[in-house]
Amino acid sequence: MIKIILGFSCIVACLLSTGCLKIYQSIGHNHGAYVATVSGKQYEPVANRWDYQNTALLYVYRPNSQWAADEIESPSFYIDDERVFNIRANGYTWFELAPGQYEIIMRRPLFGLEGIESFDLKRITQMSLQVEADKVYYLRYSEIDPPAFETQELVDDAPVGDGPLQLVSTDLAHEELTITRMLPEGGGFIKSQGPLTEDELEEVFDSRVIDVEEEEDSNTMKWWW
């Protein structure tokens, strides 16, 4: 097993040096809460310290749980195909977003490696998020403790999210954020790259079909791994 991992790592290193393929990885940022607990400042609202007239404010947080606290590697959070942070138990971060549509993907790493091109070791969740200026959005990530339906934000009477990542109400977010701490990454500005192309959407659909087939073949409880 170790030889396989080392061999795969060497291949990835070679691909990274040539720049011929898109490599998804979070080496050095992938430590889970069991390895490194979140030690940033306790949550405090951004308040008026953002350009609310021209941008949206997005909070992403993860409530504490035994499952999350025992995690060796933490999932990566991508916005428009760029990794922006890894989310650990009891952590939160925030971003200013230009108005528009964003594609959000979370991947689970193995020794920091996550995938190559359209192949993912584990794609946990994928969703689109449309944001408007002067609005605040809260994304909540939890594998074992989903939010109650009445605390979820709805669009066309349907919840916004995918699996363990859900858009939730301000009231729930404020209640749970109080005990979280700031993650080391975040607090920046992101501009939308626009919706995915038809080819990109087809890749996403193909990967999701594979995930669904794997889930149907498994009789074990789903732990988002």
C-alpha positions in Angstrom: 0.0 0.0 0.0 2.8 2.4 0.9 4.6 1.6 -2.3 1.4 2.4 -4.3 1.0 5.7 -2.5 4.6 6.6 -3.0 4.4 5.7 -6.7 1.2 7.7 -7.1 2.9 10.7 -5.4 5.8 10.5 -7.7 3.5 10.5 -10.7 1.6 13.5 -9.4 4.9 15.3 -8.8 6.0 14.7 -12.3 2.7 15.9 -13.7 2.8 19.0 -11.5 6.3 19.8 -12.9 5.2 19.4 -16.5 2.0 21.4 -16.0 0.1 19.2 -18.6 -2.7 18.2 -16.3 -5.0 19.8 -13.7 -4.0 18.3 -10.3 -6.3 18.8 -7.3 -4.3 18.7 -4.0 -4.2 20.4 -0.7 -0.8 19.2 0.6 0.1 21.1 3.7 -3.4 22.4 4.2 -5.2 19.1 4.7 -4.7 18.5 8.4 -7.8 17.5 10.2 -8.9 18.7 13.7 -7.4 15.5 15.3 -4.0 16.7 14.0 -4.4 20.5 14.3 -7.4 22.0 16.1 -8.6 25.4 14.8 -6.8 28.1 16.9 -8.0 31.3 15.2 -10.0 34.0 16.9 -13.4 33.2 18.2 -16.2 34.1 15.8 -17.1 37.7 15.4 -19.3 39.1 12.6 -17.7 41.0 9.7 -20.3 43.7 10.3 -19.7 46.7 8.0 -16.1 45.8 7.2 -17.0 44.6 3.7 -18.1 46.4 0.5 -21.8 45.5 1.0 -22.9 47.9 -1.8 -21.0 45.9 -4.4 -20.4 42.5 -3.1 -22.1 39.6 -1.2 -20.7 38.1 2.0 -20.4 34.3 2.3 -19.7 32.5 5.6 -18.8 28.8 5.5 -18.7 27.0 8.8 -18.5 23.5 10.3 -20.2 22.7 13.7 -18.1 20.6 16.0 -18.9 16.8 16.3 -17.0 13.7 17.4 -16.7 12.6 13.8 -15.2 15.9 12.7 -12.9 16.2 15.7 -11.4 12.8 15.0 -10.7 13.6 11.4 -7.1 13.1 10.2 -7.5 15.0 6.9 -10.0 17.8 6.3 -12.1 18.3 3.1 -11.1 20.9 0.6 -13.5 23.7 -0.4 -13.3 24.8 -4.1 -15.0 27.9 -5.6 -15.0 27.9 -9.4 -12.4 25.2 -9.6 -9.9 26.9 -7.2 -9.2 25.5 -3.7 -9.8 28.3 -1.2 -9.5 26.5 2.1 -9.8 23.2 4.0 -12.6 23.0 6.6 -11.9 21.6 10.0 -14.2 20.9 12.9 -15.4 24.0 14.8 -14.0 26.3 12.1 -15.4 29.1 10.0 -14.2 31.5 7.4 -15.7 34.2 5.1 -15.3 35.6 1.6 -16.6 38.6 -0.3 -18.1 37.6 -3.6 -18.8 39.6 -6.7 -22.5 39.2 -7.7 -23.0 36.2 -9.9 -23.1 32.4 -10.0 -20.4 30.2 -8.3 -19.7 26.5 -8.6 -18.8 25.0 -5.3 -17.1 21.6 -4.9 -15.8 19.8 -1.9 -13.2 17.0 -2.2 -11.8 14.7 0.4 -8.0 14.2 0.2 -5.8 11.2 0.8 -2.4 12.3 1.9 -3.3 15.7 0.5 -4.0 14.4 -3.0 -7.6 14.7 -4.3 -7.8 14.1 -8.0 -6.5 14.6 -11.6 -8.6 16.3 -14.2 -12.2 14.9 -14.0 -11.2 12.0 -11.7 -11.7 12.7 -8.0 -10.7 10.3 -5.2 -13.9 11.5 -3.4 -16.1 14.4 -4.4 -18.2 15.0 -1.3 -20.5 17.6 -2.6 -21.2 20.0 -5.6 -23.6 22.9 -5.8 -24.2 26.2 -7.6 -24.7 29.3 -5.6 -26.2 32.5 -7.0 -25.3 35.6 -4.9 -26.4 39.2 -5.0 -24.8 42.4 -3.6 -25.7 43.5 -0.1 -26.7 40.0 1.0 -25.2 37.6 3.5 -25.1 33.8 2.9 -24.3 31.0 5.3 -23.1 27.6 4.1 -23.1 24.9 6.8 -21.1 21.7 6.4 -21.8 18.7 8.6 -21.7 15.0 7.6 -23.7 13.6 10.5 -26.0 16.4 11.7 -28.1 17.9 8.9 -30.0 21.1 9.6 -33.7 20.9 10.2 -35.7 21.7 7.1 -37.2 24.9 8.6 -33.7 26.3 9.1 -32.6 25.8 5.5 -32.7 28.6 2.9 -35.1 27.8 0.0 -35.1 28.7 -3.6 -38.2 27.8 -5.5 -39.4 25.9 -2.4 -36.3 23.7 -2.5 -33.3 23.6 -0.2 -30.0 25.0 -1.6 -27.2 22.6 -1.2 -25.9 19.1 -1.8 -25.6 16.4 0.9 -23.7 17.7 3.9 -23.3 21.2 2.6 -26.4 23.3 3.0 -27.4 27.0 2.8 -29.0 27.8 6.2 -30.9 30.6 7.8 -29.2 33.6 9.6 -30.7 32.5 12.9 -29.3 29.0 12.9 -25.9 30.2 11.6 -25.6 32.9 14.3 -26.5 30.3 17.0 -23.9 27.8 15.8 -21.1 30.2 14.7 -20.8 31.7 18.2 -18.5 28.9 19.4 -16.5 28.5 16.2 -13.0 29.9 15.5 -11.6 31.5 12.3 -9.8 29.1 10.0 -6.3 30.2 8.7 -7.6 30.7 5.1 -10.3 33.1 4.0 -11.3 36.7 4.3 -10.6 37.5 0.6 -12.4 38.7 -2.5 -13.6 36.3 -5.2 -15.0 37.1 -8.6 -17.4 34.7 -10.3 -16.0 32.8 -13.3 -19.6 32.3 -14.6 -21.5 29.1 -15.1 -19.8 25.9 -16.3 -19.5 25.1 -20.0 -21.4 22.2 -21.5 -18.3 20.0 -21.5 -17.6 20.8 -17.8 -21.2 20.1 -16.9 -21.0 16.7 -18.8 -17.9 15.8 -16.7 -19.8 16.7 -13.5 -22.8 14.6 -14.6 -20.6 11.6 -15.4 -18.8 11.7 -12.1 -22.1 12.0 -10.2 -23.5 8.9 -12.1 -20.5 6.9 -10.9 -21.0 8.1 -7.3 -24.7 7.2 -7.3 -23.9 3.7 -8.7 -21.3 3.2 -6.0 -23.7 4.3 -3.3 -26.5 1.9 -4.6 -24.0 -1.0 -4.4 -23.1 -0.3 -0.8 -25.2 -1.4 2.1 -23.2 0.5 4.7 -24.0 3.8 6.3 -22.7 6.8 4.3 -20.0 8.8 6.0 -19.1 11.1 3.1 -15.8 9.3 2.4 
